[in-house]
Amino acid sequence: MVAALGLTGVLAKTHDHPGPGGAGVPTTSTPGGPSSPRAPKPIAVPGSAAKLLGQRIMVGFSGISPSAALLRAVRRGEVGSVILFAPNIVSRSQTLSMIGALQRAARAGGNSKLLIAVDQEGGQVKRLPTEPPSLSPPEMVHTGSVSTASGQGRATARALKRWGIRMNLAPVTDVPTYGGAFVWRQGRAFSFNASTVARYATAFAVGLQSRGVAATAKHFPGLGSAPIDTDFKRQELHPSAAQRAAALKPYQAMIARGLDAVMLSVAGFPAYDSSGTVAALSRPIIGRLRGRLGFGGVTITDSLGTPTGHDEITAGVLAASAGADILLFTDSAPGELGRLRSALANGQIKRGEAAASYRRIITLKRKLGLA
């Protein structure tokens, strides 16, 4: 895929060799000698259940500054990531001050820095409306140049870093199956052609990651047949076998290039999980991503406050027990940590799997210079 994208030198500039899931192995060079890999420092798993599980919690909050309660939770290590929405953002100086307060609280508690995320897809979904990408996904394809998509990714990463943001919940990699699919009507999908989506979404993601911002492919295993935004209605989707194979093609291409993160959808896919459980809460679907597709990076749920068939706190426990790494709550997740700790204590969440999730998250944070 490197040669096909015309991006052979992009990742080489970072001096990383991307492994499964984007955990690059840094190299050092000796004068006149070849590069040799440095053994990564082992990640120590905390004994505290709160800190072990807290890294999995991503929260949103109201207003333009974090509350005292949120800062206390961050200081205690009970929150590992924060998502920002448009109402949180007034100006760059205000945003940097807000993020600075959060990061100081994390450091005060001896924790890794928070992973700060936004949706900066291009088109109508941009939390920073004046910043790149300047083109929507369909517009990137319309240029006929994958290098343009890569450039849009690099420009977006540079902009996000200036705002203190290190994770982009993009690109959308859904392959629409018909013109009424919501991702197409909203101008968020690259193309109806799976190979085109794979090329352009991969280029955008590689551009982001080459400049130090995590890319997040979404919404696995594919919302291309959903007529309504899953933020508003729970849906069971029944794409054909050919459509399911097409939906996975962009993920296969991006995983091969060291994709950092995958967002799990909140739609049900009976072809993958006969119970109809939504993907973000489904062990068979997450297992397919890990096993069949070989993804070793970070998984993140779509918002658990959306219709999943469960209340938000229960959905968080089910997602964690199914193997999702980061649990996305668009509020401050009151009560969630207590339920997660109970689930860990009673075996609903397996300690070994919790430790594996913790290591994947910290590995990504290390790559971004946050841990």
C-alpha positions as CSV (number, residue, x, y, z in Angstrom):
1,M,0.0,0.0,0.0
2,V,2.9,2.4,0.5
3,A,3.9,2.5,-3.1
4,A,0.3,2.6,-4.3
5,L,-0.3,5.6,-2.1
6,G,2.8,7.4,-3.3
7,L,3.7,7.9,0.4
8,T,6.9,5.8,0.6
9,G,8.8,8.4,2.6
10,V,6.2,9.8,4.9
11,L,6.6,7.4,7.8
12,A,10.4,7.2,7.3
13,K,10.7,10.8,8.3
14,T,9.4,9.9,11.8
15,H,12.1,7.3,12.3
16,D,9.5,4.8,13.4
17,H,8.7,1.4,12.2
18,P,5.0,1.0,12.7
19,G,4.0,-2.4,14.1
20,P,0.6,-3.8,14.7
21,G,-1.8,-1.1,15.8
22,G,0.7,1.7,15.3
23,A,3.0,1.2,18.2
24,G,6.1,2.3,16.4
25,V,9.5,1.1,17.6
26,P,12.0,4.0,17.7
27,T,15.4,3.5,16.3
28,T,18.8,4.9,17.0
29,S,21.7,5.2,14.5
30,T,25.4,4.9,15.2
31,P,27.8,6.8,12.9
32,G,28.6,4.6,9.9
33,G,26.4,1.8,11.2
34,P,22.8,0.5,10.7
35,S,19.9,1.5,12.9
36,S,19.2,-0.8,15.7
37,P,15.9,-1.1,17.6
38,R,15.7,0.1,21.2
39,A,13.9,-2.2,23.5
40,P,10.7,-0.4,24.7
41,K,10.5,0.3,28.4
42,P,8.1,-2.2,30.0
43,I,4.7,-0.8,31.0
44,A,4.0,-1.3,34.7
45,V,0.3,-2.1,35.3
46,P,-0.9,-0.2,38.4
47,G,-2.2,-2.1,41.4
48,S,-4.9,0.4,41.9
49,A,-8.1,-0.7,40.2
50,A,-9.1,3.0,39.9
51,K,-6.0,3.9,37.9
52,L,-6.1,0.7,35.9
53,L,-9.6,1.3,34.8
54,G,-9.4,5.1,34.8
55,Q,-7.2,5.1,31.7
56,R,-10.1,3.5,29.8
57,I,-12.5,6.4,30.6
58,M,-12.9,9.2,28.1
59,V,-15.2,12.0,29.2
60,G,-16.8,15.1,27.9
61,F,-17.9,18.1,30.0
62,S,-20.0,21.2,29.8
63,G,-18.6,24.7,29.5
64,I,-15.3,26.2,28.6
65,S,-13.3,25.1,31.7
66,P,-13.1,21.8,33.6
67,S,-15.0,21.6,36.9
68,A,-13.3,21.1,40.2
69,A,-14.8,17.6,40.3
70,L,-13.4,16.7,37.0
71,L,-10.0,18.0,37.9
72,R,-10.1,15.9,41.1
73,A,-11.0,12.8,39.1
74,V,-8.1,13.5,36.7
75,R,-5.7,14.0,39.5
76,R,-6.7,10.6,41.0
77,G,-6.1,8.9,37.7
78,E,-9.8,8.1,37.3
79,V,-10.0,9.7,33.8
80,G,-7.5,9.0,31.0
81,S,-8.9,10.9,28.1
82,V,-11.1,13.9,27.3
83,I,-13.2,14.6,24.2
84,L,-13.9,18.2,23.3
85,F,-17.0,19.5,21.4
86,A,-17.7,22.8,19.8
87,P,-19.3,24.4,23.0
88,N,-16.0,23.7,24.9
89,I,-14.1,25.8,22.4
90,V,-14.1,29.6,22.2
91,S,-10.6,30.5,21.2
92,R,-7.1,28.9,20.9
93,S,-5.9,30.7,24.0
94,Q,-8.9,29.6,26.0
95,T,-8.6,26.0,24.8
96,L,-4.9,25.8,25.6
97,S,-5.7,27.2,29.1
98,M,-8.5,24.6,29.6
99,I,-6.3,21.7,28.4
100,G,-3.4,23.0,30.5
101,A,-5.5,22.9,33.6
102,L,-6.4,19.3,32.8
103,Q,-2.9,18.2,32.1
104,R,-1.5,19.9,35.3
105,A,-4.1,17.9,37.3
106,A,-2.9,14.7,35.6
107,R,0.7,15.4,36.4
108,A,-0.1,16.4,40.0
109,G,-1.5,12.9,40.6
110,G,1.6,11.2,39.0
111,N,-0.4,10.1,36.0
112,S,0.3,10.1,32.3
113,K,-1.0,13.1,30.4
114,L,-4.6,13.0,29.1
115,L,-5.3,12.0,25.5
116,I,-7.3,15.0,24.2
117,A,-9.6,14.1,21.3
118,V,-11.9,15.9,18.8
119,D,-13.9,15.0,15.7
120,Q,-12.1,16.9,12.9
121,E,-13.2,15.0,9.8
122,G,-13.6,17.9,7.3
123,G,-16.8,19.1,5.8
124,Q,-19.6,19.6,8.3
125,V,-17.9,17.7,11.2
126,K,-15.2,20.0,12.4
127,R,-14.9,21.1,16.0
128,L,-12.4,23.7,15.0
129,P,-14.2,25.2,12.0
130,T,-11.4,27.5,10.9
131,E,-8.7,24.8,10.9
132,P,-7.9,22.0,8.4
133,P,-8.9,19.8,6.8
134,S,-10.1,22.4,4.3
135,L,-11.7,19.7,2.2
136,S,-14.5,17.2,3.1
137,P,-13.8,13.5,2.4
138,P,-15.7,13.5,-0.9
139,E,-13.9,16.7,-2.0
140,M,-10.5,15.0,-1.3
141,V,-11.5,12.2,-3.6
142,H,-12.8,14.7,-6.2
143,T,-9.2,16.1,-6.5
144,G,-8.1,12.7,-7.9
145,S,-4.9,12.9,-5.7
146,V,-4.2,10.7,-2.7
147,S,-1.3,13.0,-1.9
148,T,-3.8,15.8,-1.4
149,A,-5.5,13.6,1.2
150,S,-2.2,13.0,2.9
151,G,-1.4,16.7,2.9
152,Q,-4.8,17.4,4.4
153,G,-4.0,14.9,7.2
154,R,-0.6,16.5,7.9
155,A,-2.1,20.0,7.9
156,T,-4.8,18.9,10.3
157,A,-2.3,17.3,12.6
158,R,-0.2,20.4,12.7
159,A,-3.3,22.5,13.5
160,L,-4.5,20.1,16.2
161,K,-1.2,20.1,18.0
162,R,-1.2,23.9,18.1
163,W,-4.4,23.6,20.1
164,G,-3.1,20.9,22.4
165,I,-5.1,18.1,20.8
166,R,-3.4,14.8,20.0
167,M,-6.2,12.5,18.8
168,N,-8.5,12.9,15.8
169,L,-11.6,10.8,15.8
170,A,-11.3,10.5,12.0
171,P,-11.2,9.5,9.2
172,V,-14.6,8.0,8.5
173,T,-13.9,4.8,6.6
174,D,-17.5,3.7,6.1
175,V,-18.3,2.5,2.6
176,P,-21.9,3.7,1.7
177,T,-24.0,1.0,0.1
178,Y,-26.6,3.4,-1.3
179,G,-27.3,7.1,-1.7
180,G,-29.5,7.3,1.3
181,A,-26.8,6.2,3.8
182,F,-26.4,8.9,6.4
183,V,-22.6,9.0,6.1
184,W,-23.0,9.9,2.4
185,R,-25.9,12.3,2.8
186,Q,-23.9,14.2,5.5
187,G,-20.8,14.4,3.2
188,R,-18.7,12.4,5.6
189,A,-17.8,9.3,3.5
190,F,-15.0,9.3,0.9
191,S,-16.7,7.2,-1.8
192,F,-19.0,4.3,-2.7
193,N,-16.0,2.4,-3.9
194,A,-14.1,0.4,-1.1
195,S,-10.8,0.6,-2.8
196,T,-11.1,4.4,-3.2
197,V,-12.1,4.7,0.5
198,A,-9.1,2.6,1.4
199,R,-6.6,4.7,-0.5
200,Y,-7.9,8.1,0.6
201,A,-8.7,7.3,4.2
202,T,-5.3,5.6,4.6
203,A,-3.5,8.6,3.1
204,F,-5.3,11.0,5.5
205,A,-4.6,8.8,8.5
206,V,-0.9,8.4,7.6
207,G,-0.7,12.2,7.2
208,L,-2.1,12.6,10.7
209,Q,0.1,10.1,12.3
210,S,3.2,11.2,10.5
211,R,2.8,14.6,12.3
212,G,2.1,13.1,15.8
213,V,-1.7,13.0,16.0
214,A,-3.4,9.7,16.4
215,A,-5.8,8.7,13.7
216,T,-9.1,6.8,14.4
217,A,-10.8,4.9,11.7
218,K,-14.6,4.7,12.2
219,H,-17.2,3.2,12.5
220,F,-16.2,-0.5,12.7
221,P,-17.4,-2.8,11.2
222,G,-19.0,-0.2,8.9
223,L,-22.1,2.0,8.9
224,G,-22.4,2.2,5.1
225,S,-25.9,0.7,5.1
226,A,-27.3,2.8,8.0
227,P,-30.1,5.2,6.9
228,I,-30.1,7.2,10.2
229,D,-27.2,8.5,12.3
230,T,-26.6,6.0,15.1
231,D,-26.3,8.9,17.5
232,F,-30.1,9.1,17.4
233,K,-31.4,5.6,16.8
234,R,-30.3,2.1,17.5
235,Q,-30.2,0.1,14.3
236,E,-29.5,-3.5,13.3
237,L,-27.8,-3.6,9.9
238,H,-27.9,-6.4,7.4
239,P,-25.3,-5.7,4.7
240,S,-24.7,-8.5,2.2
241,A,-21.6,-10.6,2.3
242,A,-20.1,-8.6,-0.5
243,Q,-20.9,-5.3,1.3
244,R,-19.4,-6.6,4.5
245,A,-16.2,-7.6,2.7
246,A,-16.0,-4.2,1.1
247,A,-16.6,-2.4,4.5
248,L,-13.5,-4.2,5.9
249,K,-11.2,-3.4,3.1
250,P,-10.3,0.1,4.3
251,Y,-9.5,-1.3,7.8
252,Q,-7.3,-3.9,6.3
253,A,-5.3,-1.3,4.4
254,M,-5.0,1.1,7.4
255,I,-4.1,-1.6,9.8
256,A,-1.3,-2.7,7.5
257,R,0.1,0.9,7.7
258,G,0.1,1.0,11.5
259,L,-3.3,2.6,12.3
260,D,-3.4,3.9,15.9
261,A,-7.1,3.5,16.8
262,V,-10.4,2.1,15.6
263,M,-13.8,3.4,16.8
264,L,-16.4,0.7,17.4
265,S,-19.9,1.5,16.1
266,V,-23.1,1.4,18.1
267,A,-25.1,-0.5,15.5
268,G,-25.9,-4.2,15.7
269,F,-24.6,-6.6,13.0
270,P,-26.4,-10.0,13.3
271,A,-24.2,-11.5,10.6
272,Y,-21.3,-11.0,13.0
273,D,-23.1,-11.4,16.3
274,S,-26.4,-13.2,16.2
275,S,-27.5,-11.6,19.5
276,G,-27.8,-8.3,17.8
277,T,-25.5,-6.7,20.4
278,V,-24.1,-3.4,19.1
279,A,-20.5,-3.6,17.9
280,A,-19.0,-1.5,20.7
281,L,-20.4,-4.0,23.3
282,S,-19.8,-7.2,21.2
283,R,-17.0,-9.6,22.0
284,P,-17.4,-11.5,18.7
285,I,-17.2,-8.2,16.7
286,I,-14.2,-6.9,18.7
287,G,-12.6,-10.3,18.4
288,R,-13.0,-10.2,14.6
289,L,-11.1,-6.9,14.6
290,R,-8.3,-8.3,16.8
291,G,-8.2,-11.8,15.3
292,R,-9.3,-11.8,11.7
293,L,-7.9,-8.3,10.9
294,G,-4.9,-8.5,13.3
295,F,-5.5,-5.0,14.9
296,G,-3.2,-4.5,17.9
297,G,-3.9,-0.8,18.6
298,V,-6.5,1.0,20.7
299,T,-10.2,0.5,20.3
300,I,-12.6,3.2,21.4
301,T,-16.4,3.0,21.5
302,D,-18.6,5.4,19.9
303,S,-20.6,7.5,22.4
304,L,-22.1,5.2,25.0
305,G,-24.8,7.8,25.7
306,T,-26.4,6.9,22.3
307,P,-29.1,4.3,22.0
308,T,-27.3,0.9,22.6
309,G,-30.2,-0.9,24.4
310,H,-28.6,-0.2,27.8
311,D,-28.1,2.8,30.0
312,E,-24.8,4.5,29.7
313,I,-23.2,3.0,32.8
314,T,-24.2,-0.5,32.0
315,A,-23.1,0.0,28.4
316,G,-19.6,1.0,29.7
317,V,-19.3,-2.2,31.7
318,L,-20.5,-4.4,28.8
319,A,-18.1,-2.6,26.4
320,A,-15.1,-3.1,28.8
321,S,-16.0,-6.7,29.4
322,A,-16.2,-7.3,25.6
323,G,-12.7,-5.9,25.1
324,A,-13.2,-2.3,24.1
325,D,-10.2,-0.2,25.4
326,I,-11.4,3.4,25.7
327,L,-15.0,3.9,26.8
328,L,-16.4,7.2,25.4
329,F,-18.8,9.1,27.6
330,T,-19.9,12.5,26.4
331,D,-20.7,13.6,30.0
332,S,-18.4,13.3,33.1
333,A,-19.4,9.6,33.5
334,P,-20.7,9.9,37.1
335,G,-20.8,6.4,38.7
336,E,-19.1,4.7,35.9
337,L,-15.8,4.0,37.7
338,G,-17.6,2.4,40.6
339,R,-19.4,0.0,38.3
340,L,-16.3,-0.8,36.4
341,R,-14.5,-1.6,39.7
342,S,-17.3,-3.9,40.8
343,A,-17.2,-5.7,37.5
344,L,-13.5,-6.2,37.8
345,A,-13.9,-7.5,41.4
346,N,-16.6,-10.0,40.4
347,G,-14.8,-11.2,37.3
348,Q,-17.2,-9.7,34.7
349,I,-14.1,-7.8,33.5
350,K,-11.1,-10.0,33.4
351,R,-8.0,-8.5,35.1
352,G,-5.7,-9.8,32.4
353,E,-7.8,-8.2,29.7
354,A,-8.0,-5.0,31.7
355,A,-4.2,-5.0,31.9
356,A,-3.9,-5.5,28.2
357,S,-6.2,-2.6,27.5
358,Y,-4.1,-0.4,29.9
359,R,-0.9,-1.3,28.1
360,R,-2.4,-0.6,24.6
361,I,-3.5,2.9,25.8
362,I,-0.2,3.7,27.5
363,T,1.7,2.4,24.4
364,L,-0.3,4.9,22.3
365,K,0.3,7.7,24.8
366,R,4.0,7.0,24.7
367,K,4.1,7.2,21.0
368,L,2.5,10.6,21.2
369,G,4.8,11.7,24.0
370,L,2.1,11.8,26.7
371,A,3.5,9.0,28.9
